[in-house]
Amino acid sequence: MQQPIPSSRREFLGSATFGVSSLALAWMMQQDPLRAEPSKPTLERPKYDLLPKKPAFEPKAKAMISLFMQGGPSHVDLLDPKPKLNELDGKAFPGEIKYDNAAQASSRVLGCPWKFAKHGQSGTEVSELLPNLAEIVDDITVIRSMHTGVNNHGQSIDALNTGKAISNRPSLGSWMTFGLGTESQNLPAFVVLTDPEGLPVLGVQNWSNGWLPSLYQGTVVRPIEPRILNLDPPPMVKGKPQERYLSFLSAMNKQHLAKHPGELDLEARIASYELAARMQSAAKEAVDIGQETPETQQMYGIDQPETKEYGERCLIARRLVERGVRFVQIFTRYQLWDHHGSIRTALPAACKKTDKPAAALVKDLKARGLLDSTLVHWGGEMGRLPVIQNDTGTTNVGRDHNTYGFSSWLAGGGIKGGLVYGATDEFGHHAVTDVVKHSDYHATLFHLFGLDPNQVVFTRNQQEMSLIDKQPSRIVKEILKG
């Protein structure tokens, strides 16, 4: 039976049969004018879009991929060797420790069970748990002096991901796309790739737009197939019927606009409907790793069960930035790296899952000439303490939280290669040399993208808000090229 033709624009928009995917529709509706507006009086209504915006000065980076290792990788077992821990293994710690979980705390030192070795021309020391990272040390900067100083997961995640240890602020990806827009008008500007085993701590808050317009929130791509639900139109309208429907919709919208001249938001909405149709093919193609060669898939570990899933997400991230997406964030599952106990088995398993794909991402970007313009970040919201937690036997021991000194690494996008920056004390407890606070990290990222974080502002309740919000910060120039 033939479907009746809608008699009005309202009836047409209310119909669910014209086949625009739910993802495209959600992305499209975020561009509607029903969103937060600055309360500061202006001569004309503020306009929000994702068109590319010119940076304040020449950028080094154009896109960013953040490999967020939620839970707190143990820096003293992976990237920051401390021989003193092995010298004092099992003995009383000769100083003060700030525990997060005093009930399970122990003052006995826990030595590192794994060996470190120097790699590359730079001689960067890396744990044997990260053999693939060892192959790319000359392309990365290891920062051994990260610091947030708020010793629990949620607050430290907020500090690194939103600028302050306060909930419900815009995430880093939201600020980045607010300030720069995106090169691709066929794909979301900010994409999140979540773990099939669960969301990280704070859940969807990790990619929230906070009080920025909803246009700037992260778009989640599912970790399993179908990665984007309802991307294809219903069979009865696929192809020419959908084209005719969308053409009819466009004509009705333009007719409506002609009756309401000067409504710039309506004109933008018309363009967004056209974008929604383009996303149906662009998004599906972007996440199709079947187009990649077997050699590329093997490099990411997709042929191995331990690395297959994370490798697929890293490969999709490369495909997205290759197609103009501004910011991609890949999360590990809830507390994958939070090793309060059984660290001798749990830490190697977390490394096995992520090490090869993360290194492959850097290698692949470099081989394709994309690393110079793509900033890659690896790290969590904290590290671990130098003493034993859960002192109930060798196989059960772990390490408690440490946000006073921990490690991350950066590659590409104007970052020097083969560099170790900053240092913790001889036990890996406190950052003591060239400390990098979360505000310093954000100032440095924005600088690489040609932005001043204090100038990328949103007026809310008559106050100018920014990622850093006037916190003391510095650009860590020592880790930057040229």
Legacy VTK file of the C-alpha trace (Angstrom):
# vtk DataFile Version 3.0
C-alpha trace
ASCII
DATASET POLYDATA
POINTS 482 float
0.000 0.000 0.000
1.382 3.380 -0.972
2.214 5.741 1.882
0.101 8.966 1.907
1.991 12.146 1.106
2.228 14.443 4.159
-0.062 17.432 3.808
2.029 19.848 5.842
5.639 20.514 6.815
4.829 19.672 10.466
3.267 16.334 9.495
6.218 15.525 7.288
8.749 16.193 10.049
6.689 14.118 12.452
6.879 11.099 10.172
9.529 8.482 11.017
9.622 6.986 7.540
11.850 9.367 5.632
14.900 7.375 6.658
17.387 9.777 8.225
19.329 7.678 10.724
18.862 8.221 14.445
22.518 9.147 14.865
22.363 11.700 12.075
19.080 13.050 13.394
20.492 13.443 16.907
23.585 15.179 15.566
21.409 17.378 13.388
19.016 18.387 16.165
21.951 19.491 18.307
22.403 22.300 15.806
18.893 23.672 16.484
18.693 27.000 18.336
17.152 25.422 21.467
20.352 25.475 23.497
22.088 27.491 26.186
22.803 31.069 25.224
25.236 33.473 26.844
23.294 35.771 29.144
25.587 38.710 28.418
23.699 41.193 26.209
24.872 41.175 22.593
23.878 43.125 19.516
22.996 39.941 17.689
22.257 36.412 18.691
25.405 34.238 19.081
25.890 31.651 16.391
27.237 28.170 17.029
28.403 25.789 14.353
31.148 23.292 13.556
32.585 25.062 10.553
36.404 25.224 10.633
37.619 28.238 12.603
40.948 29.933 12.108
43.340 29.475 15.071
44.821 32.513 16.765
48.258 31.559 15.428
49.851 28.895 13.258
49.043 25.466 14.720
51.247 22.384 14.867
48.345 19.982 15.385
45.044 19.679 13.545
43.549 16.618 15.265
43.965 14.741 18.538
43.525 11.119 19.604
43.437 10.567 23.365
44.023 7.010 24.574
42.612 7.402 28.070
43.743 4.597 30.400
41.107 5.009 33.078
41.986 3.694 36.530
45.602 4.778 36.917
48.435 2.836 35.226
51.294 2.110 37.617
54.012 4.471 36.370
56.706 2.903 38.585
56.067 -0.447 36.861
55.778 0.902 33.301
57.469 4.218 32.482
59.325 5.516 35.548
61.924 3.019 36.858
62.831 3.351 40.523
65.714 1.043 41.587
65.245 2.231 45.158
61.956 0.335 45.358
63.681 -2.961 44.632
66.432 -2.175 47.123
63.806 -1.677 49.864
61.286 -4.287 48.694
59.288 -5.523 51.700
60.870 -3.022 54.111
59.230 -0.053 55.817
58.860 3.029 53.626
61.273 5.707 54.903
58.898 8.654 54.647
55.273 9.783 54.672
52.612 8.340 52.388
49.179 9.797 51.703
46.886 6.803 51.276
43.527 6.890 49.570
42.361 3.647 51.233
43.857 3.604 54.711
42.010 0.403 55.648
44.072 -1.680 53.184
47.232 0.390 53.480
50.675 -0.937 54.263
53.881 0.958 54.892
55.973 -1.778 53.268
57.674 -0.957 49.985
56.628 -2.887 46.879
59.461 -3.370 44.408
58.812 -3.554 40.689
58.418 -7.213 39.561
59.357 -6.354 35.956
62.606 -5.346 34.281
63.276 -2.019 32.606
65.629 -1.545 29.637
66.792 1.349 27.472
65.420 1.543 23.940
65.910 3.518 20.749
68.546 6.098 19.996
67.179 8.139 22.887
67.791 5.365 25.416
64.359 5.863 26.990
63.763 3.280 29.726
60.555 1.267 29.352
59.182 -1.751 31.229
59.221 -5.186 29.643
55.413 -5.056 29.865
55.411 -2.533 26.992
57.535 -4.142 24.243
55.672 -2.403 21.424
55.928 1.034 23.004
59.661 0.353 23.280
59.774 0.297 19.470
58.480 3.878 19.138
60.235 5.661 22.015
62.086 7.886 19.551
58.706 9.251 18.404
57.289 10.077 21.832
57.816 12.288 24.855
57.351 10.558 28.193
56.226 12.991 30.884
57.177 11.584 34.289
55.961 14.538 36.359
52.200 14.711 35.834
50.275 16.014 38.857
46.639 16.684 39.753
46.871 16.295 43.527
43.244 15.167 43.964
43.566 11.597 45.116
40.490 9.851 43.771
39.346 8.826 40.319
36.426 11.144 39.654
38.101 14.384 40.694
41.350 13.567 38.925
39.493 12.598 35.736
37.619 15.896 35.921
40.890 17.787 36.363
42.526 16.191 33.321
39.428 16.026 31.155
37.574 19.253 32.014
40.216 21.571 33.485
39.050 21.511 37.109
38.268 18.902 39.760
34.598 19.883 39.507
31.755 17.873 37.985
29.597 18.804 34.988
32.047 21.026 33.150
32.658 20.763 29.393
35.104 18.053 28.412
38.381 18.641 26.593
36.952 17.445 23.268
34.021 19.837 23.640
36.338 22.789 24.241
38.514 21.782 21.301
35.616 21.616 18.869
34.049 24.786 20.313
37.288 26.642 19.597
38.164 25.133 16.220
35.163 23.428 14.655
36.042 20.533 12.365
37.476 19.956 8.905
34.786 17.386 8.065
31.181 18.475 7.643
30.122 14.870 6.995
31.166 13.426 10.374
30.880 14.475 14.033
33.663 16.728 15.279
34.193 14.860 18.568
33.940 11.061 18.585
34.158 8.707 21.576
35.035 5.013 21.286
33.984 3.106 24.400
35.008 -0.313 25.702
32.564 -3.218 25.175
33.084 -4.295 28.798
31.654 -1.075 30.199
31.918 2.686 30.536
34.744 4.345 32.491
34.292 6.013 35.864
31.900 9.003 35.508
30.322 7.364 32.464
28.939 9.728 29.825
30.148 12.724 31.821
33.585 12.060 30.306
32.412 13.420 26.938
29.788 15.874 28.136
29.456 19.343 26.648
28.679 20.653 30.167
27.180 24.103 29.742
28.495 24.585 26.226
25.843 24.182 23.525
24.974 20.514 23.005
26.412 20.714 19.510
29.835 20.178 21.109
29.215 16.978 23.075
30.977 13.767 22.055
29.269 11.321 19.705
29.654 7.702 20.821
30.523 5.032 18.275
29.619 1.609 19.637
32.454 -0.858 20.393
30.649 -3.705 18.600
28.818 -4.085 15.315
26.688 -2.370 14.300
28.882 0.471 15.526
26.247 3.022 14.522
22.639 1.991 15.025
19.919 2.772 12.476
22.384 4.228 10.014
20.561 2.788 7.011
17.081 4.067 6.070
14.118 1.665 6.133
14.035 -0.556 3.023
10.815 0.997 1.701
12.424 4.434 1.344
16.023 3.539 0.533
17.523 5.102 -2.570
15.320 7.233 -4.830
12.331 7.400 -2.458
14.524 8.880 0.261
16.050 11.332 -2.172
12.586 12.496 -3.166
11.509 12.807 0.467
14.595 14.873 1.340
14.152 17.020 -1.759
10.536 17.652 -0.768
11.636 18.490 2.792
14.227 20.938 1.477
11.641 22.679 -0.691
9.214 22.983 2.239
11.936 24.382 4.496
13.039 26.930 1.938
9.433 27.971 1.388
9.044 28.427 5.136
12.283 30.437 5.263
11.028 32.726 2.515
8.063 33.589 4.735
10.364 34.336 7.687
13.309 36.295 6.272
16.266 36.892 8.574
15.906 33.648 10.545
19.517 32.569 10.195
19.030 29.601 12.533
16.374 28.210 10.212
18.750 28.523 7.288
21.417 26.653 9.263
18.877 23.972 10.127
18.149 23.418 6.436
21.859 22.835 5.865
21.932 20.389 8.774
19.206 18.229 7.205
21.403 17.948 4.133
24.324 17.021 6.394
22.293 14.251 7.994
21.855 12.563 4.628
25.582 12.843 3.895
26.407 11.202 7.231
24.564 8.050 6.208
27.326 7.135 3.785
30.294 8.994 5.325
29.948 7.552 8.840
29.433 4.012 7.656
32.505 4.182 5.432
34.651 5.769 8.160
34.186 2.927 10.651
34.551 0.128 8.077
37.954 -1.354 8.906
37.307 -4.113 6.370
38.716 -1.690 3.810
42.125 -1.903 5.471
44.798 -4.309 4.244
45.508 -7.523 6.191
48.973 -6.143 6.959
47.523 -3.026 8.556
45.035 -5.041 10.599
47.806 -7.351 11.796
49.906 -4.356 12.840
47.076 -3.286 15.168
46.747 -6.841 16.545
43.280 -7.417 15.105
44.318 -10.993 14.270
44.956 -11.760 17.966
42.222 -12.224 20.591
43.971 -10.194 23.316
44.387 -7.105 21.115
41.594 -7.474 18.551
38.969 -5.234 20.123
41.257 -2.410 21.237
43.136 -2.638 17.943
39.893 -2.138 16.016
39.121 1.022 17.953
42.608 2.445 17.446
42.348 1.753 13.721
38.929 3.432 13.551
40.429 6.447 15.341
43.060 6.754 12.612
40.385 6.487 9.927
38.347 9.217 11.606
41.139 11.786 11.889
42.186 10.898 8.359
38.701 12.040 7.296
38.770 15.324 9.182
37.401 14.518 12.665
38.935 16.928 15.155
39.023 14.958 18.434
38.783 11.218 19.114
38.894 9.729 22.609
39.287 5.993 23.269
38.407 4.774 26.756
39.295 1.554 28.526
36.621 -0.067 30.663
35.736 0.796 34.233
38.888 0.536 36.383
40.934 -1.583 33.969
44.100 -0.009 35.424
42.955 0.349 39.053
45.195 -2.317 40.564
44.622 -2.206 44.313
45.220 -5.957 44.317
46.629 -8.757 42.139
48.817 -6.324 40.254
51.191 -9.095 39.165
48.485 -10.549 36.900
46.152 -7.609 36.266
48.769 -5.128 35.050
50.277 -7.451 32.404
46.754 -8.183 31.107
45.935 -4.464 30.732
49.240 -3.891 28.929
48.656 -6.859 26.633
45.291 -5.409 25.579
46.540 -1.913 24.749
50.300 -1.870 24.078
50.415 -3.197 20.523
47.420 -1.204 19.209
48.637 2.048 20.787
52.111 1.681 19.283
50.586 0.674 15.933
48.529 3.866 15.905
51.690 5.997 16.131
53.478 3.884 13.508
50.516 4.023 11.145
50.011 7.767 11.476
53.704 8.301 10.840
53.746 6.054 7.755
50.794 7.959 6.288
52.279 11.395 6.933
49.615 12.180 9.557
51.666 12.106 12.751
53.049 15.617 12.327
49.512 17.036 12.423
47.884 14.514 14.809
48.564 14.698 18.534
48.398 11.324 20.314
48.013 11.120 24.088
48.364 8.025 26.303
47.721 8.121 30.033
45.292 7.837 32.904
44.109 10.116 35.683
46.757 8.958 38.193
49.596 6.567 38.917
50.196 4.242 41.876
51.965 4.414 45.240
55.376 2.850 45.973
54.038 0.742 48.857
51.935 -2.406 49.181
48.176 -2.343 49.324
46.221 -5.471 50.257
49.174 -7.124 51.998
47.611 -10.607 52.090
50.121 -12.588 50.056
52.416 -12.179 47.066
49.736 -12.859 44.460
47.224 -10.496 46.080
49.259 -7.321 46.558
48.541 -4.129 44.659
49.167 -0.386 44.785
46.929 2.475 45.943
46.222 5.760 44.087
48.893 8.385 43.485
48.009 11.701 41.833
51.069 13.553 43.138
53.429 12.220 40.477
52.663 9.933 37.529
53.452 9.383 33.846
51.848 9.950 30.443
53.221 10.058 26.935
52.553 12.262 23.910
53.451 11.855 20.242
53.076 13.848 17.037
51.364 17.196 16.551
54.473 19.268 17.317
55.782 17.116 20.198
59.468 16.198 20.343
60.420 12.547 19.978
62.858 10.573 22.102
62.440 12.775 25.165
61.847 12.095 28.852
60.559 15.168 30.664
60.248 15.789 34.390
60.933 13.466 37.287
59.457 12.075 40.465
61.383 11.483 43.675
63.439 8.319 44.146
60.307 6.395 45.153
57.994 7.706 42.410
55.655 9.295 44.965
55.868 13.021 44.211
56.715 14.938 41.043
59.746 17.021 41.990
61.294 18.272 38.745
59.474 20.177 35.972
56.050 19.402 37.420
53.241 19.335 34.821
49.877 20.201 36.381
46.649 19.565 34.518
46.402 23.288 33.682
49.917 23.176 32.175
48.929 20.144 30.115
45.854 21.915 28.761
47.727 25.142 28.013
50.279 23.107 26.060
47.622 21.219 24.085
45.832 24.411 23.116
49.115 26.028 22.120
49.805 23.137 19.751
46.410 23.787 18.145
47.138 27.504 17.760
44.874 28.571 20.615
45.181 30.502 23.859
42.987 28.624 26.377
42.217 31.877 28.191
40.830 33.359 24.965
38.549 30.438 24.072
35.692 31.501 26.343
31.970 30.996 26.754
29.920 33.564 28.619
27.703 31.955 31.243
25.791 33.868 33.914
27.661 36.989 32.800
31.008 35.291 33.459
33.563 34.284 30.865
34.337 30.600 31.356
37.241 28.697 29.809
38.974 25.333 30.046
41.601 26.725 32.422
39.451 29.420 34.071
42.414 31.611 34.978
44.227 28.856 36.880
48.025 29.342 36.930
49.432 27.551 33.887
52.419 27.414 31.611
53.106 26.095 28.138
55.595 23.234 28.528
57.817 24.509 25.723
60.625 22.058 26.477
58.613 19.193 24.949
57.678 21.095 21.767
59.453 20.983 18.424
61.055 24.136 17.123
LINES 1 483
482 0 1 2 3 4 5 6 7 8 9 10 11 12 13 14 15 16 17 18 19 20 21 22 23 24 25 26 27 28 29 30 31 32 33 34 35 36 37 38 39 40 41 42 43 44 45 46 47 48 49 50 51 52 53 54 55 56 57 58 59 60 61 62 63 64 65 66 67 68 69 70 71 72 73 74 75 76 77 78 79 80 81 82 83 84 85 86 87 88 89 90 91 92 93 94 95 96 97 98 99 100 101 102 103 104 105 106 107 108 109 110 111 112 113 114 115 116 117 118 119 120 121 122 123 124 125 126 127 128 129 130 131 132 133 134 135 136 137 138 139 140 141 142 143 144 145 146 147 148 149 150 151 152 153 154 155 156 157 158 159 160 161 162 163 164 165 166 167 168 169 170 171 172 173 174 175 176 177 178 179 180 181 182 183 184 185 186 187 188 189 190 191 192 193 194 195 196 197 198 199 200 201 202 203 204 205 206 207 208 209 210 211 212 213 214 215 216 217 218 219 220 221 222 223 224 225 226 227 228 229 230 231 232 233 234 235 236 237 238 239 240 241 242 243 244 245 246 247 248 249 250 251 252 253 254 255 256 257 258 259 260 261 262 263 264 265 266 267 268 269 270 271 272 273 274 275 276 277 278 279 280 281 282 283 284 285 286 287 288 289 290 291 292 293 294 295 296 297 298 299 300 301 302 303 304 305 306 307 308 309 310 311 312 313 314 315 316 317 318 319 320 321 322 323 324 325 326 327 328 329 330 331 332 333 334 335 336 337 338 339 340 341 342 343 344 345 346 347 348 349 350 351 352 353 354 355 356 357 358 359 360 361 362 363 364 365 366 367 368 369 370 371 372 373 374 375 376 377 378 379 380 381 382 383 384 385 386 387 388 389 390 391 392 393 394 395 396 397 398 399 400 401 402 403 404 405 406 407 408 409 410 411 412 413 414 415 416 417 418 419 420 421 422 423 424 425 426 427 428 429 430 431 432 433 434 435 436 437 438 439 440 441 442 443 444 445 446 447 448 449 450 451 452 453 454 455 456 457 458 459 460 461 462 463 464 465 466 467 468 469 470 471 472 473 474 475 476 477 478 479 480 481
